[in-house]
């Protein structure tokens, strides 16, 4: 595949008509975003949002296939997570038999919990608009992006332009905890030459992502009545001894950073996200668990980080008092290595051309201090990047996405579709001439 050479001096008549179609379809884009936000799709409760998404794709006249999640992981990337039955992803394959370069649009429908709900201005599944923003859990991360990428396909049809190359739309679940959804879709059909994911990091080129590991530490204490707490061993107090060694590991990982993360002050973050223990205020707690996440550089193997976390737990065991036992660590959810994006990919050059045509500016880049499903695609040998709307407070209170940025993302994806088709046609002509 060669780098596309497309003029960005001016939009042609087809492109202008296409962008007009995007403007016409903005109400539909916002309606779909709101419909998806109204389905509060946390882990294990994605049935409603999948139904909305499937109905919308079918109404567009697109083929839809349900791709179930695997019952168990096949490699280190597929960490175990509790799940119910009949949970699936959706894919729509257009021109699947074509031999032209294959494009993938990928987005995730699952969201993180919104609690405490009392802190929100309105219920997080209400999907309300105010001052140029659309609010709600998942509005930014990343249901607006999905609405934009899907509506870009509708805009091509509205403008009378044909998609004559293979295009796969992937709308997946479990992006927020394992990446199983994207992996399942790739196991079903691993074809692809380039992928775009409209994650809410704005109109930027993602150049790298960190590795991510989830862990769970547990231990046992000795229950006792509070009339004599010395007769027991407090598991909740004991579990906190693990934090200091983990913070030391975090500092170690952030020392001696390599590009592009040497330009970021603290890219590899530890988060103690959950602590549970005890069952009664007047009883010394006999059981406690701590769950966390730690980030690490793309050059580091996930197995090495797992071993370092185990050593942190072992170090904590030396400070545990009498009566504490059963100290253990397990790994659930993410166990994902980082990666660097192939910025020499033809798709990246084409995206930069589209961005420049729409904005008159060069495409900025960013190295992410989190992970997305892009890593699964890249590991499969599919080049790609993230480019999407602007969102604020993702995973937080009153999450919101800028409506103007949704419109920009819609236009960028529609223009990318059109120009990818022109470039793909040129690739076929070039291959024919070389034979």
C-alpha positions as CSV (number, residue, x, y, z in Angstrom):
1,X,0.0,0.0,0.0
2,X,1.4,3.4,-1.0
3,X,0.8,6.8,0.5
4,X,-2.2,8.5,-1.1
5,X,-1.5,11.6,-3.1
6,X,-4.8,13.6,-2.9
7,X,-5.1,17.3,-3.5
8,X,-6.4,19.2,-0.5
9,X,-6.3,22.6,-2.2
10,X,-10.1,22.6,-2.6
11,X,-13.0,20.3,-2.1
12,X,-14.5,18.9,-5.3
13,X,-18.2,19.0,-6.1
14,X,-18.8,15.5,-4.7
15,X,-17.1,16.5,-1.4
16,X,-19.1,19.7,-1.0
17,X,-22.3,17.7,-1.6
18,X,-21.1,15.2,0.9
19,X,-20.5,17.8,3.6
20,X,-23.9,19.3,2.9
21,X,-25.4,15.9,3.5
22,X,-23.6,15.7,6.8
23,X,-25.1,19.0,7.9
24,X,-28.6,17.7,6.9
25,X,-28.0,14.6,9.0
26,X,-26.8,16.3,12.2
27,X,-30.3,16.1,13.8
28,X,-30.2,12.3,13.1
29,X,-26.7,12.1,14.5
30,X,-27.7,13.8,17.8
31,X,-30.9,11.7,18.0
32,X,-28.9,8.5,17.7
33,X,-26.4,9.7,20.3
34,X,-29.2,10.5,22.7
35,X,-30.9,7.2,22.1
36,X,-27.7,5.4,22.8
37,X,-27.0,7.4,26.0
38,X,-30.5,6.7,27.3
39,X,-29.5,3.0,27.4
40,X,-27.3,2.8,30.5
41,X,-25.0,0.2,29.2
42,X,-22.7,-0.8,32.1
43,X,-21.0,-4.2,32.2
44,X,-23.6,-7.0,31.9
45,X,-26.4,-4.6,31.0
46,X,-25.7,-3.8,27.3
47,X,-28.8,-5.5,25.8
48,X,-30.8,-2.3,25.5
49,X,-28.0,-0.3,23.7
50,X,-27.3,-3.2,21.4
51,X,-31.0,-3.4,20.4
52,X,-31.0,0.3,19.6
53,X,-27.8,0.1,17.6
54,X,-29.0,-3.0,15.7
55,X,-32.3,-1.4,14.9
56,X,-30.6,1.7,13.6
57,X,-28.2,-0.2,11.3
58,X,-31.1,-2.3,9.9
59,X,-33.1,0.9,9.3
60,X,-30.2,2.2,7.3
61,X,-30.5,-0.9,5.1
62,X,-27.2,-2.3,6.3
63,X,-26.4,-6.0,7.1
64,X,-26.0,-6.8,10.7
65,X,-24.3,-9.8,12.4
66,X,-24.2,-10.5,16.1
67,X,-20.7,-11.7,17.3
68,X,-20.8,-13.3,20.7
69,X,-18.1,-12.8,23.3
70,X,-15.8,-15.8,23.9
71,X,-16.5,-17.9,26.9
72,X,-12.9,-17.8,28.0
73,X,-9.8,-16.0,26.8
74,X,-7.3,-17.5,24.5
75,X,-4.2,-15.4,25.4
76,X,-2.9,-13.0,28.0
77,X,-4.9,-10.2,26.4
78,X,-8.1,-12.0,27.1
79,X,-8.3,-11.7,30.9
80,X,-11.2,-13.3,32.7
81,X,-14.3,-11.2,33.7
82,X,-17.7,-12.2,35.0
83,X,-20.4,-12.2,32.3
84,X,-23.9,-13.3,31.7
85,X,-25.3,-15.2,28.8
86,X,-26.1,-14.0,25.3
87,X,-23.8,-11.0,25.3
88,X,-22.6,-10.0,21.9
89,X,-21.1,-7.3,19.6
90,X,-22.5,-6.0,16.3
91,X,-20.7,-5.9,13.0
92,X,-21.9,-4.6,9.6
93,X,-19.8,-5.6,6.6
94,X,-20.3,-3.7,3.4
95,X,-18.8,-5.1,0.2
96,X,-17.2,-7.9,2.1
97,X,-16.1,-9.8,-1.0
98,X,-14.3,-6.9,-2.6
99,X,-10.5,-7.2,-3.0
100,X,-10.0,-3.4,-2.5
101,X,-8.3,-2.1,0.6
102,X,-10.5,-2.8,3.6
103,X,-11.5,-0.1,6.1
104,X,-12.8,-0.5,9.6
105,X,-14.8,1.9,11.8
106,X,-14.8,0.7,15.4
107,X,-16.5,2.1,18.5
108,X,-17.6,0.7,21.9
109,X,-21.1,0.9,23.3
110,X,-20.4,0.0,27.0
111,X,-19.9,2.6,29.6
112,X,-18.5,2.8,33.2
113,X,-20.9,3.2,36.2
114,X,-22.1,6.7,36.8
115,X,-22.5,6.5,40.6
116,X,-23.0,8.4,42.8
117,X,-26.1,9.5,40.8
118,X,-26.8,12.2,43.4
119,X,-23.8,14.2,42.2
120,X,-25.2,14.5,38.6
121,X,-27.1,17.6,37.5
122,X,-29.7,15.3,35.9
123,X,-29.9,11.5,35.7
124,X,-26.9,10.3,33.6
125,X,-29.1,8.4,31.1
126,X,-31.3,11.4,30.4
127,X,-29.2,12.8,27.5
128,X,-29.7,16.5,27.7
129,X,-28.3,19.4,25.7
130,X,-27.1,22.7,27.1
131,X,-24.9,25.5,25.8
132,X,-23.6,23.6,22.9
133,X,-22.9,20.4,24.8
134,X,-24.7,17.0,25.0
135,X,-24.6,15.5,28.5
136,X,-25.0,11.9,29.8
137,X,-22.9,8.9,30.8
138,X,-21.2,7.6,27.6
139,X,-22.2,10.8,25.6
140,X,-18.5,11.4,25.0
141,X,-17.0,8.0,25.7
142,X,-18.0,7.1,23.1
143,X,-21.6,7.1,21.9
144,X,-21.4,10.4,20.0
145,X,-18.4,9.0,18.1
146,X,-20.3,5.9,17.1
147,X,-23.3,8.0,15.9
148,X,-20.9,10.1,13.8
149,X,-19.1,7.2,12.2
150,X,-22.4,5.4,11.4
151,X,-24.0,8.5,10.1
152,X,-21.0,9.1,7.8
153,X,-22.1,6.1,5.9
154,X,-25.6,7.5,5.6
155,X,-24.2,10.8,4.4
156,X,-22.4,9.0,1.5
157,X,-25.7,7.5,0.4
158,X,-27.5,10.9,0.9
159,X,-24.9,12.5,-1.4
160,X,-25.4,9.8,-4.0
161,X,-21.8,8.5,-3.5
162,X,-21.1,4.8,-3.6
163,X,-19.0,2.8,-1.1
164,X,-17.3,0.4,-3.5
165,X,-14.7,-0.9,-1.1
166,X,-15.0,-3.2,1.9
167,X,-16.0,-1.4,5.0
168,X,-16.7,-3.0,8.4
169,X,-18.6,-1.2,11.2
170,X,-17.8,-2.7,14.6
171,X,-19.9,-1.7,17.6
172,X,-18.5,-3.6,20.6
173,X,-18.8,-4.1,24.3
174,X,-16.3,-4.7,27.1
175,X,-13.9,-2.0,25.9
176,X,-13.9,-0.5,29.3
177,X,-12.7,-3.7,31.1
178,X,-11.1,-6.3,28.8
179,X,-11.2,-5.6,25.1
180,X,-13.0,-8.9,24.5
181,X,-15.5,-7.3,22.2
182,X,-13.0,-6.0,19.6
183,X,-11.0,-9.3,19.9
184,X,-14.2,-11.3,19.2
185,X,-14.9,-9.3,16.1
186,X,-11.3,-9.7,14.9
187,X,-11.5,-13.5,15.5
188,X,-14.7,-13.5,13.4
189,X,-13.1,-11.5,10.6
190,X,-9.6,-10.3,11.0
191,X,-9.4,-8.5,7.6
192,X,-8.5,-4.8,7.5
193,X,-6.0,-2.4,6.1
194,X,-6.8,0.6,8.3
195,X,-9.1,1.4,11.2
196,X,-10.5,4.6,12.7
197,X,-11.9,4.8,16.2
198,X,-13.8,8.0,17.2
199,X,-12.6,8.1,20.8
200,X,-13.3,11.5,22.4
201,X,-9.7,12.8,22.3
202,X,-10.6,15.5,19.8
203,X,-9.4,16.0,16.2
204,X,-6.0,14.6,16.9
205,X,-3.9,11.7,15.7
206,X,-3.2,9.1,18.4
207,X,0.4,8.0,18.1
208,X,0.8,5.7,21.1
209,X,-1.1,4.0,23.9
210,X,0.2,2.8,27.3
211,X,-0.2,-0.7,28.6
212,X,-2.8,-1.4,31.3
213,X,-3.1,-4.0,34.0
214,X,-6.0,-4.6,36.5
215,X,-5.3,-6.4,39.7
216,X,-7.2,-7.5,42.9
217,X,-5.5,-8.0,46.2
218,X,-7.3,-9.9,49.0
219,X,-6.6,-11.0,52.6
220,X,-8.2,-12.4,55.7
221,X,-8.3,-11.0,59.2
222,X,-9.8,-12.2,62.5
223,X,-13.3,-11.1,63.4
224,X,-14.0,-9.9,66.9
225,X,-16.4,-7.7,68.9
226,X,-15.4,-4.1,69.3
227,X,-15.4,-4.4,73.1
228,X,-11.9,-5.9,72.6
229,X,-10.6,-5.0,69.1
230,X,-7.1,-6.4,70.1
231,X,-8.7,-9.8,70.0
232,X,-9.2,-9.5,66.3
233,X,-7.1,-8.6,63.2
234,X,-8.5,-5.7,61.1
235,X,-8.4,-6.8,57.4
236,X,-9.4,-3.3,56.1
237,X,-6.5,-1.7,57.9
238,X,-4.1,-4.4,56.8
239,X,-5.0,-4.2,53.1
240,X,-3.8,-0.6,53.0
241,X,-0.2,-1.8,53.5
242,X,-0.2,-2.8,49.8
243,X,-0.6,0.8,48.6
244,X,2.9,2.0,49.5
245,X,4.8,-0.7,47.5
246,X,2.4,-0.1,44.6
247,X,3.1,3.7,44.7
248,X,6.8,2.9,44.7
249,X,6.3,0.8,41.5
250,X,4.4,3.7,39.9
251,X,7.4,6.0,40.6
252,X,9.7,3.4,39.1
253,X,7.7,3.1,35.9
254,X,7.6,6.9,35.4
255,X,11.4,7.2,35.8
256,X,13.5,7.1,32.6
257,X,10.6,7.4,30.2
258,X,11.2,6.9,26.5
259,X,9.6,8.9,23.6
260,X,6.9,9.9,23.2
261,X,6.1,9.6,26.9
262,X,9.3,11.5,28.0
263,X,7.4,14.7,27.1
264,X,4.6,13.8,29.6
265,X,5.3,14.4,33.2
266,X,3.5,11.4,34.7
267,X,2.0,9.1,32.0
268,X,1.9,5.8,33.9
269,X,-0.7,6.1,36.6
270,X,-1.7,3.9,39.5
271,X,-5.3,4.0,40.6
272,X,-6.7,2.3,43.6
273,X,-10.2,2.1,42.3
274,X,-12.1,0.0,44.8
275,X,-11.8,-1.3,48.4
276,X,-14.3,-3.5,50.1
277,X,-14.3,-5.2,53.5
278,X,-16.2,-6.0,56.6
279,X,-19.9,-6.6,57.3
280,X,-20.7,-4.7,60.5
281,X,-19.7,-1.4,62.0
282,X,-19.2,-3.0,65.4
283,X,-17.2,-6.0,64.2
284,X,-13.5,-6.2,63.4
285,X,-13.6,-6.9,59.6
286,X,-12.3,-10.4,58.7
287,X,-12.1,-9.9,54.9
288,X,-10.9,-7.1,52.6
289,X,-10.2,-6.7,48.9
290,X,-8.5,-3.9,47.0
291,X,-8.8,-3.5,43.2
292,X,-6.6,-1.2,41.1
293,X,-5.2,-0.4,37.7
294,X,-1.6,0.5,36.8
295,X,-0.3,1.8,33.5
296,X,3.1,1.1,31.9
297,X,5.2,1.9,28.8
298,X,4.6,0.3,25.4
299,X,8.0,-1.4,25.6
300,X,7.1,-3.3,28.8
301,X,5.6,-6.8,28.6
302,X,2.4,-7.4,30.6
303,X,3.9,-10.5,32.2
304,X,6.7,-8.4,33.7
305,X,4.2,-5.9,35.2
306,X,2.2,-8.8,36.7
307,X,5.4,-10.1,38.3
308,X,6.2,-6.6,39.7
309,X,2.7,-6.3,41.2
310,X,3.2,-9.7,42.8
311,X,6.4,-8.5,44.3
312,X,4.6,-5.5,45.7
313,X,2.1,-7.7,47.4
314,X,5.0,-9.9,48.8
315,X,6.7,-6.7,50.1
316,X,3.5,-5.7,51.9
317,X,3.3,-9.1,53.6
318,X,6.3,-8.2,55.7
319,X,4.4,-5.4,57.5
320,X,1.2,-7.4,58.2
321,X,0.4,-7.9,61.9
322,X,-0.5,-11.2,63.6
323,X,-3.7,-12.8,62.6
324,X,-3.7,-11.6,58.9
325,X,-3.6,-14.4,56.4
326,X,-4.5,-15.4,52.9
327,X,-2.8,-12.4,51.2
328,X,-3.2,-13.0,47.5
329,X,-3.3,-11.2,44.2
330,X,-5.2,-12.0,41.0
331,X,-5.5,-10.4,37.7
332,X,-8.9,-9.7,36.1
333,X,-10.0,-7.3,33.3
334,X,-7.3,-5.5,31.4
335,X,-3.9,-7.2,31.0
336,X,-3.0,-5.2,27.8
337,X,0.3,-4.2,26.4
338,X,0.8,-0.7,25.0
339,X,1.8,0.0,21.4
340,X,3.0,2.7,19.0
341,X,0.9,3.6,16.0
342,X,2.3,3.2,12.5
343,X,2.3,6.9,11.5
344,X,3.7,6.0,8.1
345,X,0.4,4.2,7.2
346,X,-1.4,5.5,4.1
347,X,-4.5,5.8,6.2
348,X,-2.7,8.3,8.5
349,X,-1.6,10.4,5.6
350,X,-5.2,10.3,4.2
351,X,-6.6,11.3,7.6
352,X,-4.2,14.2,7.8
353,X,-5.3,15.4,4.3
354,X,-9.0,15.2,5.4
355,X,-8.2,17.2,8.6
356,X,-6.3,19.8,6.6
357,X,-9.1,20.1,4.0
358,X,-11.7,20.7,6.8
359,X,-9.6,22.9,9.1
360,X,-6.8,24.4,7.0
361,X,-4.4,23.2,9.7
362,X,-1.9,20.3,10.1
363,X,-3.2,17.3,12.1
364,X,-1.9,17.4,15.7
365,X,-0.9,14.3,17.5
366,X,-1.2,12.9,21.0
367,X,0.2,9.9,23.0
368,X,-2.5,8.5,25.1
369,X,-2.0,7.8,28.8
370,X,-4.9,5.2,28.7
371,X,-5.8,2.3,26.4
372,X,-8.5,1.8,23.7
373,X,-9.5,-1.1,21.4
374,X,-7.0,0.3,18.9
375,X,-4.4,-2.0,20.5
376,X,-6.3,-5.1,19.5
377,X,-6.5,-3.9,15.9
378,X,-2.9,-3.0,15.8
379,X,-1.9,-6.3,17.3
380,X,-3.8,-8.0,14.5
381,X,-1.6,-6.1,12.0
382,X,-4.3,-3.6,11.1
383,X,-2.9,0.0,11.1
384,X,-5.1,2.7,12.5
385,X,-5.6,5.5,15.0
386,X,-8.2,7.4,17.1
387,X,-9.8,10.6,15.9
388,X,-13.0,11.8,17.4
389,X,-15.1,14.4,19.2
390,X,-14.2,16.6,22.1
391,X,-15.5,15.3,25.5
392,X,-15.1,16.4,29.1
393,X,-15.5,14.6,32.4
394,X,-15.5,11.1,30.9
395,X,-15.8,8.5,33.6
396,X,-16.8,11.5,35.9
397,X,-19.8,13.5,36.9
398,X,-21.8,15.3,34.2
399,X,-19.9,13.8,31.3
400,X,-20.4,15.8,28.2
401,X,-19.5,16.0,24.5
402,X,-19.2,19.2,22.4
403,X,-21.9,19.2,19.7
404,X,-19.8,21.1,17.2
405,X,-17.1,18.5,17.5
406,X,-19.6,15.7,16.8
407,X,-20.4,17.5,13.5
408,X,-16.7,17.9,12.7
409,X,-16.2,14.2,13.4
410,X,-19.1,13.3,11.1
411,X,-17.7,15.4,8.3
412,X,-14.2,14.0,8.8
413,X,-15.3,10.4,8.7
414,X,-17.5,11.0,5.6
415,X,-14.7,12.8,3.8
416,X,-12.4,9.9,4.8
417,X,-14.8,7.4,3.3
418,X,-15.0,9.2,0.0
419,X,-11.3,9.8,-0.3
420,X,-10.5,6.2,0.8
421,X,-12.7,5.0,-2.0
422,X,-10.8,7.2,-4.5
423,X,-7.5,6.0,-3.2
424,X,-8.6,2.4,-3.2
425,X,-9.7,2.7,-6.8
426,X,-6.2,4.0,-7.6
427,X,-4.6,1.1,-5.8
428,X,-6.6,-1.4,-8.0
429,X,-5.6,0.5,-11.1
430,X,-1.9,0.5,-10.0
431,X,-2.0,-3.2,-9.3
432,X,-3.6,-3.9,-12.7
433,X,-0.9,-1.9,-14.6
434,X,1.9,-3.7,-12.8
435,X,0.7,-7.1,-13.9
